[in-house]
Amino acid sequence: MTDTQHPAGTGALTLVEPTVTLRDAFLNMADDYRVNAGGRVDGVFELYPHDFPGYVHQLVGNAYIRDSRGVRVPATTYWLFRPDDGVLLGVSRLRHHLTPALRREGGHIGYSIRPTERRKGHGTRILELTLEKARDFGILEVLVTCDTANIGSARIIQANGGVFENEVISERTGNPVSRYWITLQ
Ligand SMILES: CC(C)(COP(=O)(O)OP(=O)(O)OC[C@H]1O[C@@H](n2cnc3c(N)ncnc32)[C@H](O)[C@@H]1OP(=O)(O)O)[C@@H](O)C(=O)NCCC(=O)NCCS
C-alpha cells in the first residue's frame, strides 16, 4: 500500500525507535493513558519512567523482554509518530523470536494506541508498520495474538492478513486468547 492509499491523516505516520528527543511527546502520550485509561498500558511501556534517558537507553540497542515464564527474548520497541504535529500515537514491540510461552499466547508483536486516538485506523496501521519491521528482521511467519474478547485487536490482526489458528486459555489471565499467523512475502 502506498501513502496515497491511506485514509486522510494516517498516511504519513511512521515508526520511530525511542529517543530522548521525544521526551515531551512521550510524556504527553503517557498523560493520555493516565487520564483516559486509568494508567492501563497493557505492559507495552512504562508510563512515567523515573529516569527517562535511562528508560530510552534500556529500550534501544540490545533490548529484551521477559516472557510470562521469565525467559529473556530480544525485542525492539517502536513509537508511532505523526510528523505533522510531532505527536506520539502509540507503541509497538517486536519480539525477535518465539519462546514456548510466546508461541502459546504472547506472539511476536504487541501494540497499543493512546486512548484519545483510538478508532481512527491507527491500530491497523501500527501493526502494518511493525510487520514491515518484522520482514526486515527476516521474520516471515508472524504470530499475533489477542484476547478473544478484544474485538478491535482481532479486527486489526484480520485486516493485516491474520489467519486464525486456534484459541487457548491464557496461563497468565485465564482469559481465552486467539492466535493468528500472518505470512509475509
Ligand atoms: C486494540 C487497539 C490497539 C485498537 O486500536 P484502534 O486504533 O482503535 O484500531 P483501529 O482504529 O485500527 O480499529 C480497527 C477495527 O477495530 C474496530 N474497533 C476498534 N476498537 C474497537 C472496540 N473497542 N470495539 C469494537 N470494535 C473496535 C474499529 O472499528 C475497526 O473496525 P473496522 O476494521 O471494521 O473499521 C486499542 O484499543 C488499544 O490500544 N487497546 C489497548 C491495548 C490493546 O488491547 N492492545 C492489543 C493487544 S493484543
The ligand as an SDF file (V2000), in Angstrom:
LIG
                    3D

 48 50  0  0  0  0  0  0  0  0999 V2000
   -6.9490   -2.5110   20.4160 C   0  0  0  0  0  0  0  0  0  0  0  0
   -6.4450   -1.1510   19.9460 C   0  0  0  0  0  0  0  0  0  0  0  0
   -4.9610   -1.2550   19.5840 C   0  0  0  0  0  0  0  0  0  0  0  0
   -7.2660   -0.7120   18.7260 C   0  0  0  0  0  0  0  0  0  0  0  0
   -6.6880    0.4740   18.2110 O   0  0  0  0  0  0  0  0  0  0  0  0
   -7.5020    1.4110   17.2160 P   0  0  0  0  0  0  0  0  0  0  0  0
   -6.5870    2.4840   16.7760 O   0  0  0  0  0  0  0  0  0  0  0  0
   -8.7790    1.7890   17.8440 O   0  0  0  0  0  0  0  0  0  0  0  0
   -7.7940    0.4070   15.9990 O   0  0  0  0  0  0  0  0  0  0  0  0
   -8.4190    0.7800   14.5740 P   0  0  0  0  0  0  0  0  0  0  0  0
   -8.9420    2.1660   14.5920 O   0  0  0  0  0  0  0  0  0  0  0  0
   -7.4180    0.4280   13.5450 O   0  0  0  0  0  0  0  0  0  0  0  0
   -9.6570   -0.2240   14.5040 O   0  0  0  0  0  0  0  0  0  0  0  0
   -9.6210   -1.4590   13.8520 C   0  0  0  0  0  0  0  0  0  0  0  0
  -11.0300   -2.0200   13.7830 C   0  0  0  0  0  0  0  0  0  0  0  0
  -11.4330   -2.4040   15.0860 O   0  0  0  0  0  0  0  0  0  0  0  0
  -12.6280   -1.7300   15.4350 C   0  0  0  0  0  0  0  0  0  0  0  0
  -12.5390   -1.4230   16.8490 N   0  0  0  0  0  0  0  0  0  0  0  0
  -11.5580   -0.7320   17.4690 C   0  0  0  0  0  0  0  0  0  0  0  0
  -11.8030   -0.6870   18.7910 N   0  0  0  0  0  0  0  0  0  0  0  0
  -12.9550   -1.3750   18.9920 C   0  0  0  0  0  0  0  0  0  0  0  0
  -13.7120   -1.6540   20.1430 C   0  0  0  0  0  0  0  0  0  0  0  0
  -13.3520   -1.2460   21.3680 N   0  0  0  0  0  0  0  0  0  0  0  0
  -14.8570   -2.3890   19.9860 N   0  0  0  0  0  0  0  0  0  0  0  0
  -15.2360   -2.8220   18.7670 C   0  0  0  0  0  0  0  0  0  0  0  0
  -14.5430   -2.5710   17.6220 N   0  0  0  0  0  0  0  0  0  0  0  0
  -13.4170   -1.8480   17.7570 C   0  0  0  0  0  0  0  0  0  0  0  0
  -12.6450   -0.4910   14.5660 C   0  0  0  0  0  0  0  0  0  0  0  0
  -13.9380   -0.0060   14.3950 O   0  0  0  0  0  0  0  0  0  0  0  0
  -12.0640   -1.0310   13.2930 C   0  0  0  0  0  0  0  0  0  0  0  0
  -13.0660   -1.7830   12.6250 O   0  0  0  0  0  0  0  0  0  0  0  0
  -13.1360   -1.8780   11.0160 P   0  0  0  0  0  0  0  0  0  0  0  0
  -11.8740   -2.5890   10.6050 O   0  0  0  0  0  0  0  0  0  0  0  0
  -14.3470   -2.6650   10.7660 O   0  0  0  0  0  0  0  0  0  0  0  0
  -13.1590   -0.4720   10.5210 O   0  0  0  0  0  0  0  0  0  0  0  0
   -6.6550   -0.0720   21.0680 C   0  0  0  0  0  0  0  0  0  0  0  0
   -7.9820   -0.1180   21.5100 O   0  0  0  0  0  0  0  0  0  0  0  0
   -5.7360   -0.2580   22.2430 C   0  0  0  0  0  0  0  0  0  0  0  0
   -4.6150    0.2480   22.2510 O   0  0  0  0  0  0  0  0  0  0  0  0
   -6.1870   -1.0110   23.2630 N   0  0  0  0  0  0  0  0  0  0  0  0
   -5.3680   -1.2880   24.4500 C   0  0  0  0  0  0  0  0  0  0  0  0
   -4.1670   -2.1600   24.1350 C   0  0  0  0  0  0  0  0  0  0  0  0
   -4.5360   -3.4340   23.4180 C   0  0  0  0  0  0  0  0  0  0  0  0
   -5.5830   -4.0320   23.6340 O   0  0  0  0  0  0  0  0  0  0  0  0
   -3.6400   -3.8480   22.5310 N   0  0  0  0  0  0  0  0  0  0  0  0
   -3.7840   -5.0630   21.7560 C   0  0  0  0  0  0  0  0  0  0  0  0
   -3.1570   -6.1800   22.4990 C   0  0  0  0  0  0  0  0  0  0  0  0
   -3.3590   -7.7120   21.5630 S   0  0  0  0  0  0  0  0  0  0  0  0
  1  2  1  0
  2  3  1  0
  2  4  1  0
  2 36  1  0
  4  5  1  0
  5  6  1  0
  6  7  2  0
  6  8  1  0
  6  9  1  0
  9 10  1  0
 10 11  2  0
 10 12  1  0
 10 13  1  0
 13 14  1  0
 14 15  1  0
 15 16  1  0
 15 30  1  0
 16 17  1  0
 17 18  1  0
 17 28  1  0
 18 19  1  0
 18 27  1  0
 19 20  2  0
 20 21  1  0
 21 22  1  0
 21 27  2  0
 22 23  1  0
 22 24  2  0
 24 25  1  0
 25 26  2  0
 26 27  1  0
 28 29  1  0
 28 30  1  0
 30 31  1  0
 31 32  1  0
 32 33  2  0
 32 34  1  0
 32 35  1  0
 36 37  1  0
 36 38  1  0
 38 39  2  0
 38 40  1  0
 40 41  1  0
 41 42  1  0
 42 43  1  0
 43 44  2  0
 43 45  1  0
 45 46  1  0
 46 47  1  0
 47 48  1  0
M  END
$$$$
